[in-house]
Amino acid sequence: MPHAPVGSAEWKSLIIEGAKALGICLNQDTADHFAVHALELLKWNRKINLTAITDPLDIAVKHFLDSIVPSLMIPQGAALLDIGSGGGFPGIPLKIIMPSLSVTLADASLKKVNFQKQVIRSLNLRNIEAVHARAEDMPRDPKFANAFDVIICRAFSALDVFAETALPLLAENGIIAALKGKLSEKEIESAHIRIGKIRFESEVKTYLLPYLGAERAMVIFKSRIFLPS
């Protein structure tokens, strides 16, 4: 697979074709926006530690294509919180392809939040904010408590800790989603117990990343009200 430079026409084509393999239709404008984000990421990464992923193909696949997979299950117009957003993933790519979303990016690193704000300005995105905060502290602010229809995260070590942290920020009938590599049944079960099996149904969707073939998993906890009777 040729490694087209980030932001090049070939790199953008990789994004568009890779998205098709995931069942997602992207246009050229979206790919252009992704390129702006990616180039800012590389620029800032020379000064602050935003990502260890710097190979052009890996950036396209592991950052952008992986980030947009949840768009297949996120309702239009939802209020979405991205916990530990880091370089803006998955929150910014999701906002780009789903403009109706109201997005909050949260990170404990002020430098990373400043980067996110720069990307938001560069892309002239509306109805999205980057917040310097620890997720554990956010429920104390009435603005954030029980405020989000979808809470998502890629940068977590323990699924059960993430799920428990997300719970007081989740709106009624909301969805908690986690993107990760391989997950054990034990890890999913532990998280499910933490947030309550009676209230939530768990679902695991596995998929292969285009071009790389790496297996990924999206774990979803959703209110049982969404389930058919």
N, C-alpha and C positions, 0 to 999 in steps of 0.2 A: 504494500500500500504506500503510494508516494506521500511524503510528508510536505504538503503544500504549506507555505508560510501563513501564519495567522493573519487573517484579514484579507487574504488574496481571493480572487474569484474562485479558484479551485477549492480553497478552504471552505468558502461559503457553500459551494456545491456539495461538498462532503456533508455539511450540516443538513442541507435540504434533502439529500438522498437518504441520509441516515435516519432522518425523522420519518420519512416514508416507510422505512423498514419497521418502525415502531408504531405505524398506523396514525401518524400525525402529519398533517399537511402544513408546511411552512412556505411563505412567499419570500421574494428577494429582499423586501424591506425588513423582514424579521431577521434574516441572515445578516443584513447590514448592521442592525442593532446589536446582534450577538458579537459581530466583529469589533465594534466600538468597545463593548464591555471587555472582550478578550485582550485587546490592545492596551487598554487602561490597566488591566490586571497584570500584564507583563511589565508595563512601565513602573507601576507602584511596587511590584514584587522585587525590583532591584534594591529597594530601600527598606521595605518592611516585609515580614514573612506572611504572605497571603496564601501561597500554595506551593507545594512541592512538585506539582504537575506543570511542566513547562513545554513539553513536546507538543507541537501543533495538533497532531492527530489526537493525542490524549486530552488536550484541552477541549477540542471539539466534541469528543465522545464522553469523557468522564465528567466534564463540567456541564456542558450545554445540553447534549442529548439526554444524559441521565437526569438532568434537572427538569426536563419537560415531560417526562413520563407521567408524573402525577396529574397533568392536565386532563388525562383521560377519565379521571374520577372526581375532579374538583368542580363544584357547581359554579356556573357563571355568576358574577356579582358577589361572590363570597368574600368575607373578611378573613384574610389569611395572615398567620404569624409564622415567620421563619426563624426558628430558634438556633442560635449559633451560626448565623448566616455567613460569617467569614468574608469570602470574596464575593458575596452576593448570591450564593447558590444554595438552594434552587430558586429563591424568591424573585430575583430580578428577571431571569429568563421566563419564569411563569408569568410575571406581570407583562412582559413584552408580548407573549403570545395570547394572553388573556387580559386585555386592557380593562375589562369590567371589574377585575379584582381590586379590592382594597387591601394593600399589602403593608405589613409592618415587618421590618428586618431588625432583629435584636442580636446584639453581640456584646460581650463583656470587654472587648478590646476597643478602645477609643480610636486607635489608628485604623482598624478595620472598618469601623463605622464611618470615619471620615472618607475612606475609600469608597464605600457604598454611596455616600452622599455625592461624591464626585461623579460616579457613574450615573446616578439619577439625574444630576444636572446636565451631564453631557448628552443624555438621551432625551432630555426634556420630558421625563415621565411624570405623570400626575397621579395623585391618590396613592402615593407610596412614601413611606418614611423610614429612615434608619435611626434606631434608638440605641443609645449606649446604656445597656442594662443587663444584669444577670436575670435569667428567666425566673429563678427562684424568688427574686424580689418584685417582679412585675405585678403579681396579684394584689400587692398593697396599694397600687394605684388604681382608683376606680375606673380610670380610662381603659385599663387592660383586663381587669377581672371579669371573667365570663364573657369576653368580648369577641372571641374569634370562632368563626364557623369551621375553619380548617387550621390545624397547627401541624407544622411539618418540620423535619430536621434531617440533615445528612450527617452532621458532625457530632455524633454521640458515641460514647463507649458502651453504655449499658441501656438496653431498650427499656427495662423496667423503670429506671431512674428518669429517663426522658418522658415516658408516659405519665408518671406520677407528677412530674414537674408541669406538664402541659394541662393536667386536669383542671386546676383552679382558673385557668385562663380560657377554658373552652366554653363556648356558648351552648345553650341547651340544644340537643340533637346534633352536636358538632362532630367533626371527624379528626382523629389523630393519625398522622401518617409518618412513617419512618422509612428512609431509603438506606439500604445497607447491602453488604455482600451476603454471604451465606449466614443463615441464622439457624440456631438449634430450636427444636420444639420446646425445650426446657426454658430457653430465654423468652420465647413468645408467651408461654404459659405463665411465667413469673410476672411479666408485664400485665397480662390480662387479669391476673389475680389482684395486682396492685390497684387497678382502676375500677374493677368490679365486673364480674362476668354477667351479673344480672342486667346491668345497664348497657354493656357494650358487647358487640359481636366482633370477633377478630377474623381477619382475612389476610392471606398472604398471596401476593401476585409475584411470580418470578418471570424474569425476562433476560434476554441476552443483549448485551451492548453491541450495536452495529460495528462492523469492521474488526473489533477486538475479540468478540465472542465471549467476553467475561460474563459470568452469571451474576445477576443482581436480584435483590428482593425488595418489594415494597410491602411493609406491614401496615395494615389499616385497622384501626379500631373505630367502629361507628356505632352510633346509637341504634338500638334494636328497632326504633320507630321507622328506620329506613327499610327494614326488611319486610318482604311480603308475608302476609299472615297465612 
